[in-house]
Amino acid sequence: MSWRSRDIATIAISAALWSVLNAMLSPVFFALTKMPFLCDLLGILSLMIVTWRVRRVGVATATGLIATLITLSLNPYMIQFIGFGIAAILFDLTCFAIGYSRVYDRYNSALVLIPSVAMAFLSGIIIGSVFMGPRNPDFVLWWGLLHAVGGVVGGTVGAILTLSTTKVGSLRSAILS
């Protein structure tokens, strides 16, 4: 199944939005709170929007990889973002395995938390083990759990956004149609 031009545009817009907001806002939020929740929220919202809109395998992976390249071009010191690029692959595969129609079904809205929390936890484990404290397994687990909390927040906000617009039906038909 090939991607249409509007699918590619959705990927590009989601990746650019994630990258720019993350590069500009997440360092400020992290400096103030020392918590990684905003980067998880931005990433999960971007991945949820692109998978909800396109519903094809590979779109979350492409979004994550493009967002990683854009983020590193905006701020080369944000190498920890590589963890989010890798974790986007897990988000993609999890949504595909569950089924896009089931993930974004308004009657099974809790299913959207599975890819969100899995992606955030994996990104936290990658960032914690590779970039922050590889010699301390307790810290790596703690960092992964903090990211998982961000995954719950991002998944909840994303579910509210996608499910409310699915119910209304106006936003999905209006986005790049």
MIBADO-822463 format. One line per 8 residues: number of its first residue (from 1); their letters; for each residue x, y, z of N, C-alpha, C, CB. Coordinates in pm, 1 decimal, decimal comma. Each point is the difference from the previous one (the first is absolute). Glycine has a CB too. Layout:
NUM> A> X/Y/Z/X/Y/Z/X/Y/Z/X/Y/Z; ...
This chain:
1> MSWRSRDI> 84,8/-117,4/0,0/-84,8/117,4/0,0/89,2/123,5/0,0/-185,6/-123,6/122,0; 168,7/207,7/-219,8/84,9/118,4/-12,1/-64,4/120,0/68,3/92,0/-88,4/-215,8; -8,2/186,1/245,2/-47,1/123,0/62,8/-41,7/98,8/-107,2/150,6/-37,6/198,0; -256,7/109,7/-170,0/-44,6/106,2/-88,8/73,5/128,1/36,5/-227,3/-108,6/-27,9; 215,1/208,7/-55,6/69,4/126,8/26,6/-51,0/64,7/128,1/33,3/32,1/-246,2; -160,2/-45,6/276,7/-51,9/57,6/124,2/50,9/-75,8/122,5/-204,0/75,7/-124,1; 233,9/-205,7/109,4/60,3/-75,8/109,8/140,8/51,0/29,2/-137,3/-201,4/-62,7; 212,4/226,8/-42,8/135,8/52,4/15,0/-4,0/140,2/60,7/77,0/-137,8/-197,0
9> ATIAISAA> -174,5/217,4/155,3/-14,0/134,4/57,3/-34,5/-8,0/148,9/-74,2/87,9/-224,4; -11,5/-181,8/263,3/-35,0/-17,4/141,0/121,2/-42,1/81,1/-233,0/-61,2/-65,7; 313,4/-28,4/10,8/123,5/-42,3/66,9/93,0/119,3/17,7/-22,3/-231,4/-97,9; 41,3/308,0/-7,3/91,4/114,6/5,3/-47,4/106,0/99,3/62,0/-43,8/-238,2; -190,3/72,8/237,9/-53,4/100,9/92,2/11,8/-48,2/144,1/-159,2/80,3/-177,7; 125,1/-205,5/203,1/8,7/-53,8/136,3/143,9/-2,9/49,5/-203,7/-137,9/-43,9; 295,8/96,7/-41,6/141,5/-4,5/39,2/54,8/139,7/25,8/28,6/-209,2/-134,1; -64,3/303,1/47,9/47,7/137,2/18,5/-57,5/62,7/126,9/21,0/22,9/-248,4
17> LWSVLNAM> -148,6/-45,0/272,0/-63,2/53,1/120,3/64,3/-57,7/125,7/-214,4/27,8/-126,7; 231,9/-158,4/129,4/63,2/-66,3/113,8/140,8/53,5/21,9/-137,1/-205,5/-43,2; 213,9/215,1/-63,5/140,2/42,4/10,3/14,6/142,5/50,8/53,2/-154,9/-185,2; -125,3/245,4/124,9/14,9/140,8/35,6/-49,1/25,6/142,1/-27,2/63,2/-241,3; -89,2/-115,2/275,3/-49,8/19,2/135,7/91,2/-65,1/103,6/-231,9/9,1/-91,2; 280,9/-128,3/58,4/88,3/-69,3/93,9/132,6/73,6/16,4/-107,2/-216,7/-63,5; 164,2/263,2/-45,4/129,5/68,9/8,0/-10,5/133,0/73,2/66,4/-110,1/-212,8; -181,6/175,2/205,7/-14,8/130,5/62,0/-55,9/-6,4/142,3/-32,9/91,9/-227,2
25> LSPVFFAL> -63,4/-179,1/252,0/-69,5/0,7/128,6/51,4/-102,5/100,9/-196,0/78,8/-123,8; 233,4/-196,6/76,1/38,6/-106,0/93,3/122,4/33,6/84,1/-96,4/-159,6/-159,8; 200,8/221,8/106,4/112,6/35,3/87,2/-38,4/96,9/111,7/149,4/-36,5/-194,1; -240,1/128,8/164,1/-44,8/94,4/102,8/-80,6/-74,1/107,1/-4,6/188,1/-170,3; -87,7/-273,1/127,6/-81,2/-76,3/94,8/87,8/-91,2/85,4/-193,8/8,3/-160,0; 291,2/-74,1/97,0/87,9/-89,1/74,7/87,8/77,5/97,9/-0,7/-158,0/-193,8; 48,8/274,9/154,1/81,9/80,7/90,8/-80,0/45,0/121,9/136,2/76,9/-195,4; -264,7/-50,9/177,4/-83,3/44,5/110,6/-44,0/-113,5/91,5/-76,4/184,0/-144,6
33> TKMPFLCD> 46,8/-301,5/86,8/-60,8/-108,0/78,0/87,1/-122,9/18,0/-213,2/82,0/-81,8; 313,2/-101,0/-4,6/81,4/-122,0/-4,7/-84,0/-124,3/-30,2/157,5/105,5/162,5; -270,5/-85,0/-228,6/-89,8/-108,8/-37,4/-13,6/-5,5/-152,4/-125,3/23,5/219,4; 119,6/-144,0/-275,7/-2,0/-14,6/-146,4/-138,9/-4,9/-61,4/211,8/-118,7/23,3; -312,7/169,4/45,6/-136,8/-20,3/-46,2/-34,2/74,2/-128,2/-60,2/-32,8/234,6; 111,0/152,2/-253,0/-38,4/78,5/-117,7/50,1/-63,8/-129,0/3,8/206,1/140,6; 117,7/-257,8/-139,8/51,2/-62,6/-122,1/-82,7/-124,5/-35,1/232,2/86,8/52,1; -277,3/-160,2/50,4/-87,0/-115,4/-25,6/-134,7/43,8/-55,2/114,4/-125,1/183,3
41> LLGILSLM> -171,6/227,0/-122,8/-129,4/51,1/-43,8/5,5/44,4/-145,5/-49,9/71,7/234,4; 150,6/5,7/-269,7/12,1/49,3/-138,3/20,1/-114,6/-98,6/96,5/213,9/87,1; -10,9/-308,2/-50,7/26,2/-112,4/-89,1/-121,4/-88,3/-21,1/233,9/5,9/75,0; -301,3/-37,8/34,1/-115,8/-88,4/-11,8/-113,3/67,9/-74,6/65,7/-112,3/212,5; -87,9/239,9/-187,2/-103,9/70,2/-75,2/29,7/-0,5/-149,1/-43,6/143,9/198,9; 169,0/-118,6/-235,3/36,4/0,0/-142,2/-19,1/-137,7/-62,2/164,2/183,1/44,2; -120,1/-286,7/26,3/-13,6/-135,3/-54,0/-146,0/-44,2/-4,4/227,7/-54,5/87,8; -305,5/94,4/11,6/-141,8/-36,9/-1,9/-73,8/69,4/-114,2/8,0/-34,3/247,9
49> IVTWRVRR> 22,4/160,5/-270,3/-68,2/72,1/-107,9/32,4/-62,2/-135,1/7,1/210,9/135,8; 120,2/-242,6/-157,5/37,2/-54,7/-130,8/-54,6/-141,8/-19,4/207,1/141,6/3,6; -205,2/-224,9/99,9/-53,7/-136,0/-17,0/-152,3/1,5/-5,8/199,4/-92,8/120,5; -262,2/183,4/-48,9/-146,3/11,2/-4,5/-45,9/47,2/-137,4/-4,5/49,5/246,4; 79,2/44,0/-303,8/-38,8/56,5/-129,0/30,2/-95,7/-116,5/41,8/228,6/94,4; 77,5/-288,3/-94,1/42,7/-79,7/-115,0/-38,5/-147,2/15,2/189,2/159,4/-34,2; -169,6/-215,7/153,5/-33,0/-139,4/30,8/68,0/-100,1/-92,2/-216,5/80,6/85,1; 345,9/-59,9/-102,9/81,8/-94,1/-78,3/129,0/-25,8/73,9/-100,0/80,3/-216,7
57> VGVATATG> 149,1/-200,3/201,5/123,9/-36,4/67,6/115,7/79,9/-59,0/-88,9/-232,0/47,1; 177,0/276,1/39,2/118,1/74,0/-41,6/-9,4/149,4/19,1/37,1/-177,3/-160,0; -158,5/230,3/179,0/-11,9/145,6/10,2/57,7/52,8/130,3/-202,9/-11,2/-142,4; 183,3/-60,0/251,7/57,4/44,6/127,6/151,7/-12,3/-2,5/-209,6/-69,3/119,8; 259,5/-36,4/-181,1/144,7/-16,5/-13,1/60,1/113,2/-81,7/-27,0/-248,2/17,1; -34,0/277,3/-129,6/49,3/109,7/-84,5/-7,0/132,8/73,9/-73,9/-124,6/-204,7; -34,5/147,8/276,4/-14,3/124,4/76,3/108,4/10,0/106,0/-247,5/-1,9/-40,5; 271,5/-106,3/113,2/102,5/0,9/104,1/139,7/21,8/-53,9/-143,5/-150,2/130,0
65> LIATLITL> 174,2/86,6/-241,3/134,2/14,7/-57,5/20,1/140,3/-58,5/3,2/-246,7/-50,6; -104,6/298,9/-15,9/10,7/136,0/-54,5/8,0/101,3/114,3/-128,8/-69,2/-207,0; 48,3/48,7/310,7/4,3/90,8/115,3/137,3/-3,3/66,6/-246,6/-33,9/35,7; 308,2/-82,1/-30,8/134,8/-10,4/57,0/99,7/80,0/-82,4/-55,4/-227,1/90,5; 49,0/214,2/-221,3/91,4/74,8/-86,6/-21,7/151,0/11,7/4,0/-194,9/-157,1; -130,3/236,8/161,2/-27,4/143,4/13,0/47,4/51,3/135,1/-197,6/-22,8/-153,0; 168,3/-51,3/259,5/40,9/42,5/133,8/150,8/11,7/10,1/-202,6/-109,1/95,0; 274,0/11,2/-148,7/146,1/5,3/5,8/56,3/112,1/-87,3/2,7/-246,0/43,9
73> SLNPYMIQ> -73,6/283,4/-148,2/47,0/112,8/-80,1/-28,3/132,5/70,6/-37,9/-133,9/-209,2; -69,4/140,5/285,9/-30,3/121,0/75,8/91,2/15,6/122,0/-236,7/-17,1/-77,8; 263,0/-94,1/144,4/83,0/1,9/119,9/83,3/-127,6/4,4/-170,4/141,6/123,9; 293,6/-137,7/-171,9/82,6/-121,2/-7,2/31,9/-60,6/136,7/96,9/91,6/-208,1; -121,0/-18,1/314,8/28,2/-51,9/133,1/-114,0/-84,2/56,2/143,3/197,9/37,4; -254,8/-204,5/-105,3/-114,4/-78,6/46,8/7,7/-143,5/-52,2/-139,8/209,2/7,9; 253,7/-273,2/11,6/18,0/-135,6/-52,8/-89,9/-101,9/69,3/234,9/59,7/-54,9; -287,4/-26,5/172,7/-90,0/-91,6/67,5/-128,8/-20,7/-79,4/96,8/72,2/218,4
81> FIGFGIAA> -124,9/16,6/-313,2/-119,8/-13,4/-81,7/5,5/-124,8/-87,6/-24,0/248,4/0,9; 142,0/-303,4/-19,2/13,4/-125,5/-75,1/-85,1/-108,9/65,2/234,0/64,3/-72,3; -244,5/-60,3/205,1/-84,8/-97,0/70,5/-145,1/7,9/-43,1/154,2/13,6/192,4; -203,4/106,9/-218,1/-137,6/15,1/-46,7/-15,0/-49,3/-143,7/-29,0/195,7/153,9; 130,8/-172,3/-235,1/-5,3/-48,7/-137,5/-7,0/-151,5/-6,1/127,5/200,4/-71,4; -50,6/-266,6/157,0/-3,7/-146,5/5,5/-132,3/-48,5/57,7/249,4/-5,5/26,2; -296,6/71,7/78,2/-125,1/-41,5/64,2/-121,3/20,8/-90,5/101,8/55,7/220,2; -92,2/34,1/-317,6/-110,8/19,1/-94,6/-25,3/-127,1/-80,4/55,1/244,6/-14,6
89> ILFDLTCF> 48,2/-322,9/-5,7/-16,9/-128,2/-69,9/-90,3/-91,9/81,8/228,1/24,0/-107,3; -206,6/-27,8/238,8/-85,4/-81,2/87,9/-144,2/50,5/-2,2/198,5/-49,0/146,6; -217,0/180,2/-145,2/-134,6/57,6/-8,8/-68,4/-46,5/-128,2/74,4/201,4/133,1; -1,8/-196,2/-242,6/-52,8/-41,3/-130,1/-40,2/-147,2/1,3/144,0/172,5/-111,5; -54,6/-256,7/157,4/-27,0/-143,7/0,3/-112,3/-37,3/96,2/238,1/-39,2/-60,0; -245,2/108,1/173,4/-106,1/-28,6/96,4/-136,6/38,9/-55,2/162,8/34,8/186,6; -170,8/81,9/-248,0/-127,5/41,3/-62,0/-40,1/-96,8/-110,9/51,0/240,3/54,0; 44,9/-283,1/-133,8/-28,2/-94,0/-108,0/-47,8/-133,9/55,1/172,1/113,8/-142,2
97> AIGYSRVY> -105,3/-162,1/248,6/-36,2/-130,3/57,7/-139,7/2,7/62,8/243,3/-44,4/42,7; -275,1/151,9/25,1/-133,3/11,4/61,1/-105,3/25,4/-106,7/102,7/87,8/211,8; -68,1/-9,9/-310,1/-94,0/38,2/-105,9/-40,3/145,0/17,2/-84,6/-236,1/-16,1; 103,1/314,4/-87,7/-25,6/143,7/8,9/-145,8/29,1/35,3/182,0/39,2/-167,0; -274,0/-115,1/110,8/-141,3/25,5/29,9/-32,1/-31,4/145,4/-57,9/-51,1/-237,6; 127,3/-45,4/297,0/-21,8/-31,9/142,0/68,7/101,6/90,7/-17,3/-243,0/-59,0; 136,7/288,8/20,8/71,3/97,6/82,8/-77,7/129,5/9,9/217,2/-102,5/-66,2; -275,7/145,6/-44,0/-69,4/128,2/-3,3/-152,1/-14,0/3,2/192,9/90,1/-126,2
105> DRYNSALV> -241,2/-202,3/177,7/-143,1/-22,2/16,4/-47,3/69,0/127,4/14,6/-220,5/-123,4; -123,5/292,4/115,8/-46,3/74,7/117,7/-50,7/-90,9/110,3/-58,6/187,5/-149,7; 28,5/-313,8/119,5/-47,3/-91,4/103,4/114,4/-75,0/67,1/-212,6/-23,8/-126,3; 330,4/25,2/65,9/119,3/-62,4/58,0/108,4/104,4/21,2/-56,2/-218,2/-111,7; 20,8/332,1/162,7/93,4/111,4/6,4/122,3/-28,3/86,8/-192,7/149,6/-35,2; 184,7/-245,7/126,0/116,2/-32,6/83,0/109,2/-70,8/-80,1/-151,6/-16,4/197,8; 117,3/-42,4/-311,4/100,8/-67,5/-82,2/106,9/95,9/-51,2/-173,6/-165,0/-66,3; 140,9/291,9/52,0/96,2/97,1/-49,9/114,3/19,9/99,4/-183,5/113,6/-128,0
113> LIPSVAMA> 161,8/-148,0/253,3/106,4/14,2/99,6/109,5/-104,7/-16,3/-167,8/95,6/155,7; 136,8/-208,4/-217,1/100,9/-105,9/-14,9/118,1/47,4/-85,1/-181,2/-173,0/21,9; 158,3/220,4/-145,9/116,8/48,9/-76,0/62,6/124,7/60,8/-102,6/-95,2/-203,9; 22,5/179,8/267,1/52,6/123,3/58,0/94,7/-28,7/115,8/-208,9/117,6/-68,6; 166,0/-200,8/161,3/82,8/-31,9/116,3/120,2/-83,8/-41,4/-202,6/9,5/148,0; 183,7/-104,0/-240,1/112,0/-82,8/-45,4/107,5/85,1/-66,4/-156,6/-193,0/-31,0; 114,9/286,0/-54,2/95,6/87,1/-68,5/73,7/88,9/98,8/-144,8/-3,2/-203,1; 71,4/62,5/296,0/62,4/90,4/96,7/94,9/-76,2/92,8/-202,6/149,0/-10,3
121> FLSGIIIG> 162,1/-267,1/55,4/86,0/-78,9/88,0/128,8/-40,0/-72,1/-203,3/-85,5/121,9; 190,4/38,1/-246,7/119,9/-38,4/-75,4/91,0/119,5/-23,1/-129,8/-182,2/-111,1; 74,1/296,2/76,6/85,3/117,4/-19,8/70,5/37,4/129,6/-153,2/81,7/-181,3; 85,0/-93,2/295,1/62,9/28,0/128,3/112,0/-96,8/32,2/-214,5/93,1/77,1; 193,9/-220,0/-107,9/103,8/-101,0/23,6/120,9/27,0/-89,4/-176,1/-169,6/63,6; 151,8/201,8/-190,6/110,7/28,7/-92,3/75,0/124,5/45,5/-127,2/-105,8/-190,3; 55,1/211,6/220,2/64,4/125,0/41,8/74,3/-19,6/131,4/-178,4/132,6/-117,3; 115,0/-200,7/212,0/63,0/-21,6/129,5/123,4/-88,0/-7,0/-221,6/27,6/101,1
129> SVFMGPRN> 215,1/-132,8/-181,1/112,8/-93,2/-4,0/113,9/47,3/-89,6/-161,2/-182,0/42,7; 130,4/252,1/-148,7/104,7/40,5/-93,5/55,6/138,5/33,0/-109,5/-140,0/-175,4; 21,8/233,0/211,3/43,5/138,4/10,3/12,2/54,1/142,3/-105,5/30,7/-217,2; 44,2/-95,3/315,8/-3,8/62,4/131,6/73,7/-77,8/108,7/-214,8/96,3/-67,5; 176,3/-218,9/91,9/60,5/-72,1/111,7/13,6/-147,8/-27,1/-94,3/168,4/151,5; 174,4/-204,8/-249,2/3,2/-141,1/-39,5/51,1/-94,2/109,2/34,6/78,8/-231,0; 32,8/-27,5/330,0/54,9/-87,6/103,0/-94,8/-20,2/117,8/225,1/75,9/-68,3; -339,5/-12,3/64,6/-93,7/-8,9/110,6/-134,0/-53,1/-51,9/116,2/191,5/120,8
137> PDFVLWWG> -139,7/-323,0/-110,8/-124,5/-57,6/-53,1/-125,4/52,5/70,3/129,8/-203,3/-58,3; -118,5/237,7/185,5/-116,8/54,7/69,6/-40,4/134,3/-58,7/69,1/-119,5/208,5; 29,9/202,6/-241,1/-30,3/128,7/-61,1/-61,2/-19,0/-138,8/188,0/105,0/129,9; -134,2/-198,7/-206,4/-52,2/-24,8/-134,6/-146,9/-41,7/7,8/230,5/-67,3/-80,0; -262,9/-21,6/172,5/-138,6/-41,6/17,4/-86,8/117,5/44,6/77,7/-231,9/57,2; -27,1/311,3/37,7/-73,7/117,3/47,2/-25,1/97,6/-114,4/101,9/-27,8/227,8; -0,6/50,6/-310,5/-14,2/91,6/-112,2/-102,3/-53,9/-100,7/238,5/76,5/32,3; -236,8/-208,0/-54,5/-99,6/-60,5/-88,0/-141,0/14,0/55,4/173,1/-160,4/-77,5
145> LLHAVGGV> -187,7/144,9/208,6/-132,0/14,9/62,1/-48,7/145,0/-4,1/52,9/-194,2/148,9; 38,0/289,3/-131,8/-39,6/140,5/-13,7/-50,2/28,9/-140,6/167,7/63,8/174,3; -100,0/-118,0/-272,9/-45,4/16,8/-138,2/-134,5/-70,4/-21,0/240,2/15,2/-77,9; -259,6/-129,4/142,4/-127,9/-71,3/-11,5/-114,8/85,3/54,4/121,0/-220,0/20,9; -95,1/294,5/86,1/-101,7/93,4/51,0/-30,8/104,7/-108,1/79,4/-35,1/240,8; 25,0/84,5/-306,1/-21,5/91,1/-112,0/-78,4/-66,2/-111,7/211,2/116,6/58,5; -191,7/-247,6/-76,5/-76,7/-74,5/-99,1/-147,4/-8,7/34,3/203,3/-129,4/-49,0; -232,8/114,8/177,6/-139,8/-1,3/43,6/-63,4/136,8/-24,3/52,9/-175,6/174,1
153> VGGTVGAI> 19,7/281,0/-138,7/-52,5/135,7/-21,3/-18,4/26,2/-149,7/113,6/80,1/211,9; -11,3/-109,9/-291,4/-9,3/21,9/-144,3/-108,4/-84,5/-64,8/241,1/55,0/-0,5; -251,7/-181,4/42,6/-104,0/-87,0/-54,2/-139,7/46,5/35,6/159,6/-186,6/13,5; -175,5/237,0/108,4/-130,6/49,4/42,9/-40,0/125,3/-76,9/40,9/-96,4/226,6; 52,6/190,6/-237,6/-28,8/122,1/-76,1/-25,4/-34,0/-146,8/142,2/135,1/159,2; -61,1/-223,2/-214,6/-19,6/-40,6/-139,0/-131,7/-72,0/-22,4/244,6/-16,2/-21,4; -284,2/-68,3/118,0/-127,9/-70,3/-11,9/-116,0/98,7/2,8/100,3/-202,2/110,0; -91,3/298,6/-21,3/-105,9/102,0/6,4/-8,1/75,5/-132,3/33,9/23,6/249,3
161> LTLSTTKV> 82,9/12,0/-303,1/2,6/74,5/-126,5/-54,1/-83,6/-115,6/196,5/129,4/84,0; -142,7/-249,5/-103,0/-40,6/-80,2/-116,0/-141,8/-53,5/14,3/238,2/-62,3/-34,2; -276,4/20,2/154,4/-133,5/-56,4/16,4/-108,1/106,4/-6,5/98,9/-180,5/137,6; -70,2/299,1/-85,9/-101,1/105,3/-8,4/-18,3/46,1/-143,7/56,6/72,6/232,6; 50,6/-67,2/-308,2/-13,1/41,6/-139,8/-56,0/-112,7/-85,6/191,3/158,2/30,3; -166,6/-283,5/7,6/-59,4/-111,7/-73,0/-150,8/1,3/19,9/211,0/-136,5/26,4; -253,1/165,8/95,8/-142,7/4,5/29,2/-66,9/112,2/-78,4/43,1/-93,8/228,9; 20,4/208,2/-229,6/-54,6/111,5/-75,2/17,2/-23,8/-149,1/49,8/154,9/190,7
169> GSLRSAIL> 67,6/-210,2/-226,6/25,7/-33,6/-138,5/51,3/113,7/-84,8/-172,8/-165,4/24,8; 183,3/283,8/33,1/37,1/114,0/-82,6/149,5/13,5/-19,5/-202,8/111,7/79,6; 281,9/-136,1/24,0/143,6/24,2/-10,9/65,1/-101,5/-92,6/0,8/96,9/230,6; -35,9/-224,2/-216,9/64,5/-101,6/-84,4/-27,9/26,3/-147,0/-20,4/-167,2/185,1; -99,2/208,6/-216,2/-30,1/27,3/-141,4/60,7/131,9/-45,4/-212,0/-129,6/22,5; 241,0/218,1/72,9/53,3/131,2/-37,6/151,4/-1,2/-15,1/-191,2/104,8/118,0; 261,0/-193,1/-47,6/146,1/-2,5/-4,6/45,7/-57,5/-133,1/12,1/-24,9/250,6; 46,5/107,2/-329,1/61,1/-39,7/-127,5/-91,1/-81,6/-89,1/215,2/3,7/114,9
177> S> -342,1/26,1/-116,2/-90,6/-74,4/-87,6/-14,2/69,1/-131,6/-121,8/-86,4/195,7
